[in-house]
Amino acid sequence: MSSRELVVLGTASQVPTRHRNHNGYLLRWDGEGILFDPGEGTQRQMLRAGVAAHDINRICITHFHGDHSLGLAGVVQRINLDRVPHPVTAHYPASGQRFFERLRYATAYRETVSLTEAPVAGEGGVLASAAGAGGSTGAGGTGAAGYTLEARKLSHPVESYGYRLTEPDGRRMLPERLAAHGIRGPEIGRLQREGALVREGRTVTLEEVSEARRGQRFAFVMDTRLCEGAKELAQGCDLLVIESTFLDEDEPLAIEYGHLTAGQAARLAAEAGVRHLVLTHFSQRYGDPSDFERQARAAGFAGELTVARDLMSVPLPKRR
């Protein structure tokens, strides 16, 4: 079966605390792993969370502040030390090319893995389209269907981008309708591939024995003020991971430093129709995480809500 979940490696903004490591998030998407914003200590957190270097296929960096990128050096060296057998692609703001190169070659090590640099520029756009590896799973539905990876520019004192994965829409096979037409076994796969099948002199179309299945959507939005890019990334997401550095009473600080409050993040998510909201990237000035949940609910978000903790796993919601 396919597996889609977010593994939270760290939730602190700017500086780590006793209970919060610097940022780090691994998204497991079927057979791939996408590592977002590896801050300082990410390699250690990976070990504690059961995440191996072999799990990483892509690295996505939103911007080059240290709490989002200082762990890149250790992660890249670990990928090479463990001789990860597949290529790894890194996405990051093109304006920070010098920072990426400094982190990639921070110390001497032996390069054994193909690491492709794929920087993001301008307003962002489509970065990659990955084909699914699982194919059909028969009458109950489909397997790994791949994704499109996009980026959008955010609003922060340094250039910053958010990322979004969108699974292509597909169709869910309906066993009772297949049975009514006597379609079974290899014929199901043929019908999915060709769109129609002749049974006992009658053409049965794919639409007759299936229903539309909306592809899942995931977005990762870090350091930003409210902006169009953040709204576009969040639109219709099944799982949105978003910063909420400040509580609402400190909104002037959030605006000054290019961040969101818990209430702002929650209102954005509610307006975008997000199903599961994950708040993270908390300032060290706050000790009680329940305050973030309270303010998010007060702002009108009624969906599933998680205040992130280090080393927790958050599954993507079941399909609609």
DRENDO-1510 file (C-alpha; in Angstrom, 1 decimal, always signed):
<recs>
REC; n; res; u; v; w
REC; 1; MET; +0.0; +0.0; +0.0 .
REC; 2; SER; +1.1; +3.6; -0.6 .
REC; 3; SER; +2.2; +5.6; +2.4 .
REC; 4; ARG; +1.8; +9.4; +2.7 .
REC; 5; GLU; +2.7; +11.1; +6.0 .
REC; 6; LEU; +4.7; +14.1; +7.3 .
REC; 7; VAL; +7.5; +13.3; +9.8 .
REC; 8; VAL; +8.2; +16.4; +11.9 .
REC; 9; LEU; +11.9; +16.7; +12.8 .
REC; 10; GLY; +12.0; +20.1; +14.3 .
REC; 11; THR; +9.6; +23.0; +15.1 .
REC; 12; ALA; +11.6; +25.9; +16.4 .
REC; 13; SER; +12.1; +29.3; +14.8 .
REC; 14; GLN; +15.4; +31.1; +14.9 .
REC; 15; VAL; +16.9; +29.3; +17.8 .
REC; 16; PRO; +16.3; +25.8; +19.2 .
REC; 17; THR; +14.9; +25.2; +22.7 .
REC; 18; ARG; +15.1; +22.3; +25.1 .
REC; 19; HIS; +12.0; +20.8; +23.5 .
REC; 20; ARG; +12.2; +22.1; +19.9 .
REC; 21; ASN; +14.9; +21.4; +17.4 .
REC; 22; HIS; +15.5; +23.7; +14.4 .
REC; 23; ASN; +13.2; +23.1; +11.5 .
REC; 24; GLY; +13.1; +19.9; +9.5 .
REC; 25; TYR; +10.2; +18.0; +7.8 .
REC; 26; LEU; +10.2; +14.8; +5.7 .
REC; 27; LEU; +7.2; +14.1; +3.5 .
REC; 28; ARG; +6.7; +10.5; +2.7 .
REC; 29; TRP; +4.8; +10.3; -0.6 .
REC; 30; ASP; +4.4; +6.7; -1.6 .
REC; 31; GLY; +7.9; +5.6; -2.5 .
REC; 32; GLU; +9.6; +9.0; -2.4 .
REC; 33; GLY; +10.8; +11.2; +0.4 .
REC; 34; ILE; +11.0; +15.0; +0.3 .
REC; 35; LEU; +13.0; +16.8; +2.9 .
REC; 36; PHE; +11.9; +20.3; +3.6 .
REC; 37; ASP; +14.1; +23.0; +5.4 .
REC; 38; PRO; +16.8; +21.0; +7.1 .
REC; 39; GLY; +17.9; +23.2; +10.0 .
REC; 40; GLU; +20.8; +22.6; +12.3 .
REC; 41; GLY; +20.5; +19.2; +14.0 .
REC; 42; THR; +18.4; +17.6; +11.3 .
REC; 43; GLN; +20.7; +14.6; +10.8 .
REC; 44; ARG; +20.4; +13.8; +14.5 .
REC; 45; GLN; +16.6; +14.2; +14.4 .
REC; 46; MET; +16.4; +11.9; +11.4 .
REC; 47; LEU; +18.1; +9.2; +13.5 .
REC; 48; ARG; +15.6; +9.7; +16.4 .
REC; 49; ALA; +12.6; +9.7; +14.0 .
REC; 50; GLY; +13.7; +6.6; +12.1 .
REC; 51; VAL; +14.4; +8.5; +8.8 .
REC; 52; ALA; +17.3; +7.2; +6.8 .
REC; 53; ALA; +19.3; +9.1; +4.2 .
REC; 54; HIS; +18.0; +6.5; +1.7 .
REC; 55; ASP; +14.5; +7.9; +2.3 .
REC; 56; ILE; +15.4; +11.3; +0.7 .
REC; 57; ASN; +14.8; +11.9; -3.0 .
REC; 58; ARG; +14.4; +15.6; -3.0 .
REC; 59; ILE; +15.4; +18.5; -0.7 .
REC; 60; CYS; +13.3; +21.7; -0.8 .
REC; 61; ILE; +14.7; +24.8; +1.0 .
REC; 62; THR; +12.3; +27.7; +1.4 .
REC; 63; HIS; +15.0; +30.3; +2.1 .
REC; 64; PHE; +18.6; +30.7; +3.5 .
REC; 65; HIS; +18.1; +31.7; +7.1 .
REC; 66; GLY; +20.0; +29.4; +9.3 .
REC; 67; ASP; +17.1; +27.7; +11.1 .
REC; 68; HIS; +15.9; +26.5; +7.7 .
REC; 69; SER; +19.2; +25.5; +6.1 .
REC; 70; LEU; +22.2; +25.0; +8.4 .
REC; 71; GLY; +21.6; +21.3; +8.6 .
REC; 72; LEU; +22.0; +20.9; +4.8 .
REC; 73; ALA; +25.7; +20.3; +5.1 .
REC; 74; GLY; +25.3; +17.3; +7.4 .
REC; 75; VAL; +22.4; +15.9; +5.4 .
REC; 76; VAL; +24.3; +16.1; +2.1 .
REC; 77; GLN; +27.4; +14.5; +3.5 .
REC; 78; ARG; +25.3; +11.7; +5.1 .
REC; 79; ILE; +23.6; +11.0; +1.8 .
REC; 80; ASN; +27.0; +10.5; +0.3 .
REC; 81; LEU; +28.4; +8.6; +3.2 .
REC; 82; ASP; +25.5; +6.1; +3.0 .
REC; 83; ARG; +25.9; +5.9; -0.8 .
REC; 84; VAL; +22.2; +6.5; -1.5 .
REC; 85; PRO; +21.5; +4.5; -4.6 .
REC; 86; HIS; +19.3; +7.0; -6.4 .
REC; 87; PRO; +19.8; +10.6; -7.6 .
REC; 88; VAL; +18.7; +13.4; -5.2 .
REC; 89; THR; +17.4; +16.8; -6.4 .
REC; 90; ALA; +17.7; +20.0; -4.4 .
REC; 91; HIS; +15.4; +23.0; -4.9 .
REC; 92; TYR; +16.1; +26.4; -3.3 .
REC; 93; PRO; +16.0; +30.1; -4.1 .
REC; 94; ALA; +18.4; +30.9; -7.0 .
REC; 95; SER; +19.3; +34.1; -5.3 .
REC; 96; GLY; +20.9; +32.0; -2.5 .
REC; 97; GLN; +23.2; +30.0; -4.9 .
REC; 98; ARG; +26.3; +31.1; -3.0 .
REC; 99; PHE; +24.8; +29.9; +0.3 .
REC; 100; PHE; +23.8; +26.5; -1.2 .
REC; 101; GLU; +27.3; +26.0; -2.5 .
REC; 102; ARG; +28.9; +26.9; +0.8 .
REC; 103; LEU; +26.7; +24.4; +2.6 .
REC; 104; ARG; +27.1; +21.7; +0.1 .
REC; 105; TYR; +30.9; +22.0; +0.3 .
REC; 106; ALA; +31.2; +23.1; +3.9 .
REC; 107; THR; +33.9; +20.5; +4.6 .
REC; 108; ALA; +35.8; +17.9; +2.7 .
REC; 109; TYR; +34.1; +14.6; +1.9 .
REC; 110; ARG; +33.8; +12.0; -0.8 .
REC; 111; GLU; +31.0; +12.6; -3.3 .
REC; 112; THR; +29.3; +9.3; -4.2 .
REC; 113; VAL; +25.8; +10.4; -5.1 .
REC; 114; SER; +24.4; +12.4; -8.0 .
REC; 115; LEU; +22.9; +15.6; -6.4 .
REC; 116; THR; +21.1; +17.8; -9.0 .
REC; 117; GLU; +20.8; +21.5; -8.3 .
REC; 118; ALA; +17.4; +22.8; -9.5 .
REC; 119; PRO; +17.1; +26.4; -8.1 .
REC; 120; VAL; +13.8; +28.4; -8.1 .
REC; 121; ALA; +13.6; +31.9; -9.5 .
REC; 122; GLY; +11.1; +34.6; -10.3 .
REC; 123; GLU; +7.6; +33.9; -9.0 .
REC; 124; GLY; +8.2; +30.2; -9.0 .
REC; 125; GLY; +6.2; +27.7; -11.1 .
REC; 126; VAL; +6.2; +24.0; -11.8 .
REC; 127; LEU; +9.5; +22.4; -10.7 .
REC; 128; ALA; +9.0; +18.7; -11.5 .
REC; 129; SER; +6.4; +16.1; -12.4 .
REC; 130; ALA; +7.1; +12.7; -10.9 .
REC; 131; ALA; +5.4; +9.6; -12.4 .
REC; 132; GLY; +3.8; +7.2; -9.9 .
REC; 133; ALA; +5.5; +3.9; -9.3 .
REC; 134; GLY; +2.6; +1.8; -8.1 .
REC; 135; GLY; +0.2; +1.6; -11.0 .
REC; 136; SER; -3.2; +0.1; -10.5 .
REC; 137; THR; -4.3; -1.7; -7.4 .
REC; 138; GLY; -7.3; -3.3; -9.0 .
REC; 139; ALA; -11.0; -2.8; -8.3 .
REC; 140; GLY; -10.6; -0.8; -5.1 .
REC; 141; GLY; -8.7; +2.1; -6.6 .
REC; 142; THR; -5.2; +3.1; -7.8 .
REC; 143; GLY; -1.8; +3.0; -6.4 .
REC; 144; ALA; +1.0; +5.6; -6.4 .
REC; 145; ALA; +0.0; +8.2; -8.9 .
REC; 146; GLY; +2.9; +10.6; -8.8 .
REC; 147; TYR; +2.7; +14.3; -8.3 .
REC; 148; THR; +3.5; +17.8; -9.7 .
REC; 149; LEU; +5.8; +19.9; -7.5 .
REC; 150; GLU; +5.3; +23.7; -7.7 .
REC; 151; ALA; +6.8; +26.7; -5.9 .
REC; 152; ARG; +5.4; +30.2; -5.2 .
REC; 153; LYS; +7.2; +33.2; -4.0 .
REC; 154; LEU; +6.4; +34.3; -0.4 .
REC; 155; SER; +6.9; +37.6; +1.5 .
REC; 156; HIS; +9.9; +37.6; +3.8 .
REC; 157; PRO; +13.0; +39.9; +4.3 .
REC; 158; VAL; +15.0; +37.5; +2.2 .
REC; 159; GLU; +13.8; +35.7; -0.9 .
REC; 160; SER; +11.6; +32.8; +0.2 .
REC; 161; TYR; +9.4; +30.2; -1.6 .
REC; 162; GLY; +6.7; +27.8; -0.5 .
REC; 163; TYR; +6.1; +24.4; -2.1 .
REC; 164; ARG; +3.1; +22.4; -3.1 .
REC; 165; LEU; +2.5; +18.8; -4.3 .
REC; 166; THR; -0.5; +18.0; -6.4 .
REC; 167; GLU; -1.5; +14.5; -7.3 .
REC; 168; PRO; -3.2; +14.2; -10.7 .
REC; 169; ASP; -6.9; +13.6; -10.5 .
REC; 170; GLY; -7.9; +10.0; -11.4 .
REC; 171; ARG; -10.8; +7.6; -11.2 .
REC; 172; ARG; -11.8; +5.1; -8.5 .
REC; 173; MET; -13.1; +1.8; -9.8 .
REC; 174; LEU; -16.4; +0.6; -8.4 .
REC; 175; PRO; -16.5; -3.1; -7.7 .
REC; 176; GLU; -20.2; -3.5; -7.8 .
REC; 177; ARG; -20.4; -1.9; -11.3 .
REC; 178; LEU; -17.5; -4.0; -12.5 .
REC; 179; ALA; -19.3; -7.1; -11.3 .
REC; 180; ALA; -22.5; -6.1; -12.9 .
REC; 181; HIS; -20.7; -6.0; -16.3 .
REC; 182; GLY; -18.8; -9.2; -15.6 .
REC; 183; ILE; -15.4; -7.4; -15.7 .
REC; 184; ARG; -12.7; -8.9; -13.5 .
REC; 185; GLY; -9.0; -9.6; -13.3 .
REC; 186; PRO; -6.8; -8.4; -16.1 .
REC; 187; GLU; -9.8; -6.9; -17.8 .
REC; 188; ILE; -9.9; -4.1; -15.2 .
REC; 189; GLY; -6.4; -3.0; -16.0 .
REC; 190; ARG; -7.1; -3.1; -19.7 .
REC; 191; LEU; -10.2; -0.9; -19.2 .
REC; 192; GLN; -8.2; +1.6; -17.1 .
REC; 193; ARG; -5.5; +1.8; -19.8 .
REC; 194; GLU; -7.8; +1.9; -22.9 .
REC; 195; GLY; -10.9; +3.7; -21.5 .
REC; 196; ALA; -13.4; +1.2; -22.9 .
REC; 197; LEU; -13.9; -2.6; -23.2 .
REC; 198; VAL; -16.2; -4.7; -25.3 .
REC; 199; ARG; -18.2; -7.2; -23.3 .
REC; 200; GLU; -20.8; -9.5; -24.9 .
REC; 201; GLY; -21.1; -7.3; -27.9 .
REC; 202; ARG; -21.5; -4.1; -25.8 .
REC; 203; THR; -18.9; -1.4; -25.1 .
REC; 204; VAL; -18.4; -0.6; -21.5 .
REC; 205; THR; -16.7; +2.7; -20.8 .
REC; 206; LEU; -14.4; +3.6; -17.9 .
REC; 207; GLU; -16.9; +6.3; -16.8 .
REC; 208; GLU; -19.7; +3.6; -16.4 .
REC; 209; VAL; -17.7; +1.6; -13.8 .
REC; 210; SER; -15.8; +4.3; -11.9 .
REC; 211; GLU; -16.1; +7.7; -10.3 .
REC; 212; ALA; -13.8; +10.7; -10.3 .
REC; 213; ARG; -11.1; +10.6; -7.6 .
REC; 214; ARG; -9.6; +14.0; -6.6 .
REC; 215; GLY; -5.9; +13.9; -6.3 .
REC; 216; GLN; -4.4; +14.8; -2.9 .
REC; 217; ARG; -2.8; +18.1; -2.3 .
REC; 218; PHE; +0.0; +19.1; +0.2 .
REC; 219; ALA; +1.6; +22.5; +0.8 .
REC; 220; PHE; +4.6; +23.7; +2.8 .
REC; 221; VAL; +4.5; +27.4; +3.7 .
REC; 222; MET; +7.3; +28.7; +5.9 .
REC; 223; ASP; +8.5; +32.2; +6.7 .
REC; 224; THR; +6.1; +34.7; +5.2 .
REC; 225; ARG; +3.7; +37.5; +5.7 .
REC; 226; LEU; +0.2; +37.1; +4.3 .
REC; 227; CYS; +0.5; +37.2; +0.5 .
REC; 228; GLU; -1.0; +35.8; -2.7 .
REC; 229; GLY; +1.7; +33.2; -2.9 .
REC; 230; ALA; +0.8; +31.7; +0.4 .
REC; 231; LYS; -2.9; +31.7; -0.5 .
REC; 232; GLU; -2.3; +30.0; -3.8 .
REC; 233; LEU; -0.2; +27.3; -2.2 .
REC; 234; ALA; -2.9; +26.6; +0.5 .
REC; 235; GLN; -5.9; +26.4; -1.9 .
REC; 236; GLY; -7.8; +23.2; -1.5 .
REC; 237; CYS; -5.0; +21.4; +0.4 .
REC; 238; ASP; -5.6; +18.1; +2.2 .
REC; 239; LEU; -2.6; +18.9; +4.4 .
REC; 240; LEU; -1.1; +22.3; +4.9 .
REC; 241; VAL; +2.1; +22.8; +7.0 .
REC; 242; ILE; +2.4; +26.5; +7.8 .
REC; 243; GLU; +4.4; +28.7; +10.1 .
REC; 244; SER; +2.8; +30.4; +13.0 .
REC; 245; THR; +5.8; +32.0; +14.6 .
REC; 246; PHE; +3.8; +34.5; +16.8 .
REC; 247; LEU; +0.6; +34.6; +18.7 .
REC; 248; ASP; -2.0; +37.2; +17.6 .
REC; 249; GLU; -1.1; +39.7; +20.3 .
REC; 250; ASP; +2.3; +40.0; +18.7 .
REC; 251; GLU; +1.0; +40.7; +15.2 .
REC; 252; PRO; +3.1; +43.9; +14.8 .
REC; 253; LEU; +6.2; +41.8; +15.3 .
REC; 254; ALA; +5.0; +39.2; +12.8 .
REC; 255; ILE; +4.5; +41.9; +10.1 .
REC; 256; GLU; +7.9; +43.5; +10.9 .
REC; 257; TYR; +9.9; +40.3; +10.7 .
REC; 258; GLY; +7.9; +38.7; +7.8 .
REC; 259; HIS; +6.0; +36.0; +9.7 .
REC; 260; LEU; +2.4; +34.9; +10.5 .
REC; 261; THR; +0.5; +34.6; +13.7 .
REC; 262; ALA; -1.6; +31.6; +14.7 .
REC; 263; GLY; -4.8; +33.4; +13.8 .
REC; 264; GLN; -3.5; +34.6; +10.4 .
REC; 265; ALA; -2.4; +31.1; +9.5 .
REC; 266; ALA; -5.7; +29.6; +10.5 .
REC; 267; ARG; -7.8; +32.2; +8.7 .
REC; 268; LEU; -5.7; +31.6; +5.5 .
REC; 269; ALA; -6.3; +27.9; +5.9 .
REC; 270; ALA; -10.1; +28.3; +6.5 .
REC; 271; GLU; -10.5; +30.5; +3.4 .
REC; 272; ALA; -8.5; +28.1; +1.3 .
REC; 273; GLY; -10.6; +25.1; +2.3 .
REC; 274; VAL; -7.7; +23.2; +4.0 .
REC; 275; ARG; -8.7; +19.9; +5.5 .
REC; 276; HIS; -5.8; +19.4; +8.0 .
REC; 277; LEU; -3.8; +22.3; +9.3 .
REC; 278; VAL; -0.4; +21.8; +10.9 .
REC; 279; LEU; +1.0; +24.8; +12.7 .
REC; 280; THR; +4.7; +25.0; +13.4 .
REC; 281; HIS; +7.9; +27.2; +13.5 .
REC; 282; PHE; +7.2; +28.6; +17.0 .
REC; 283; SER; +9.1; +31.5; +18.6 .
REC; 284; GLN; +11.1; +30.6; +21.8 .
REC; 285; ARG; +9.1; +33.3; +23.6 .
REC; 286; TYR; +6.1; +31.0; +23.9 .
REC; 287; GLY; +6.0; +27.9; +26.2 .
REC; 288; ASP; +2.4; +26.7; +26.0 .
REC; 289; PRO; +1.6; +25.2; +22.5 .
REC; 290; SER; -2.1; +25.1; +23.4 .
REC; 291; ASP; -2.3; +28.9; +22.9 .
REC; 292; PHE; -1.6; +28.4; +19.2 .
REC; 293; GLU; -4.5; +25.9; +18.9 .
REC; 294; ARG; -6.8; +28.2; +20.9 .
REC; 295; GLN; -6.1; +31.1; +18.7 .
REC; 296; ALA; -6.4; +29.1; +15.5 .
REC; 297; ARG; -9.9; +27.9; +16.5 .
REC; 298; ALA; -10.9; +31.4; +17.5 .
REC; 299; ALA; -9.9; +32.5; +14.1 .
REC; 300; GLY; -12.5; +30.2; +12.5 .
REC; 301; PHE; -10.6; +27.1; +11.4 .
REC; 302; ALA; -12.9; +24.1; +11.9 .
REC; 303; GLY; -11.0; +21.3; +10.2 .
REC; 304; GLU; -8.5; +18.9; +11.7 .
REC; 305; LEU; -5.8; +20.9; +13.5 .
REC; 306; THR; -2.3; +19.8; +14.7 .
REC; 307; VAL; +0.1; +21.9; +16.7 .
REC; 308; ALA; +3.4; +20.2; +15.6 .
REC; 309; ARG; +5.8; +18.6; +18.1 .
REC; 310; ASP; +9.2; +17.4; +17.3 .
REC; 311; LEU; +9.4; +13.7; +16.1 .
REC; 312; MET; +5.6; +13.3; +15.5 .
REC; 313; SER; +4.1; +11.8; +12.4 .
REC; 314; VAL; +1.1; +13.3; +10.7 .
REC; 315; PRO; -0.7; +11.2; +8.0 .
REC; 316; LEU; -2.4; +12.8; +5.1 .
REC; 317; PRO; -6.2; +12.7; +5.5 .
REC; 318; LYS; -8.1; +9.9; +3.8 .
REC; 319; ARG; -9.3; +10.7; +0.3 .
REC; 320; ARG; -12.5; +12.7; +0.0 .
</recs>
